[in-house]
Amino acid sequence: MPTTQNRTRTLILPRSGYALTFELERKAVKNLNLRVRRDGTVHLSIPNRTTIAAAETFLVEREDWILAALTRMEQRAEEHPAAESVDDSLPYLGGTLAVEWRVGTPARVEADMENRRLTVTLPDVADPELRAAAVETFEKAETQKLVTALVERYFPLFAARGIPHPKVIRVKSIRSRFGSCAPATGSLNFAARLCEYPLPFVEYVVVHELCHFLEANHSGRFWAEVERILPDWRERAALGRT
């Protein structure tokens, strides 16, 4: 296996004439990845077989983004010096995940859940639509795993009452509610953002929607079914309002 190589280089960016000093790292990766660190240093990692010329072309094509990122880092250092060690973050199960944004292709989200960290690679990390889409992709996948597992955990209680297994469990980008149930079609729908909230609240939402297979309303009978499974449902529900 080729060894990792690091080297500091300087490149004159053609449009601005700015002398860019950057750290070039060769390693066993498939794509070029560009980072502007919080201390203002620029790091570019490239596959072992990528030429220096290709690496420099990659930087030149991103000149505007690099200069804008360096300016933001300078302003942040002047205005908020104490924030240098603070990462971007994303709400997750009532806590946070640290998020590192990298420039590169293809766009992807890599999750290190053990260390509660996401690495998000995008062609342009300054594009708010790309950032929002990346977060949405991650949240949909996480919420799908969470609610599917919780449905399977609690469903035996409903199967014992003669309720058929849900035919479809969907996760959607909805803001008006956390979940919905369509007893006629046997479908459950959940909001992608549900994974941002504490697990007890997520469990409450899943049980709430499952209970609509028993009572398709919010009558006293419905809430009695919820309380039979989750006696502390009020405390759990309150977690969605914080």
Buried (B, 14 or more C-beta within 10 A) or exposed (E): EEEEEEEEBEBEBEEEEEEBEBBBBBBEBEBBBBBBEBEBBBBBBBBEEBEEEEBBEBBBEBBEBBBEBBEBBEEBBEEEEEEEEEBBBBEBBBEBBBBBBBBBEEBBBEBEEEEBBBBBBBEBBBEEEBBEEBBEBBBBBBBBEBBBEBBEEBBEBBEEEEBEEBEEBEBEEBEEEBBBBBBEEBBBBBBBBBBBBBBBBBBBBBBBBBBBBBBEEEEEEBBEBBEEBBEEBEEBBEBBEE
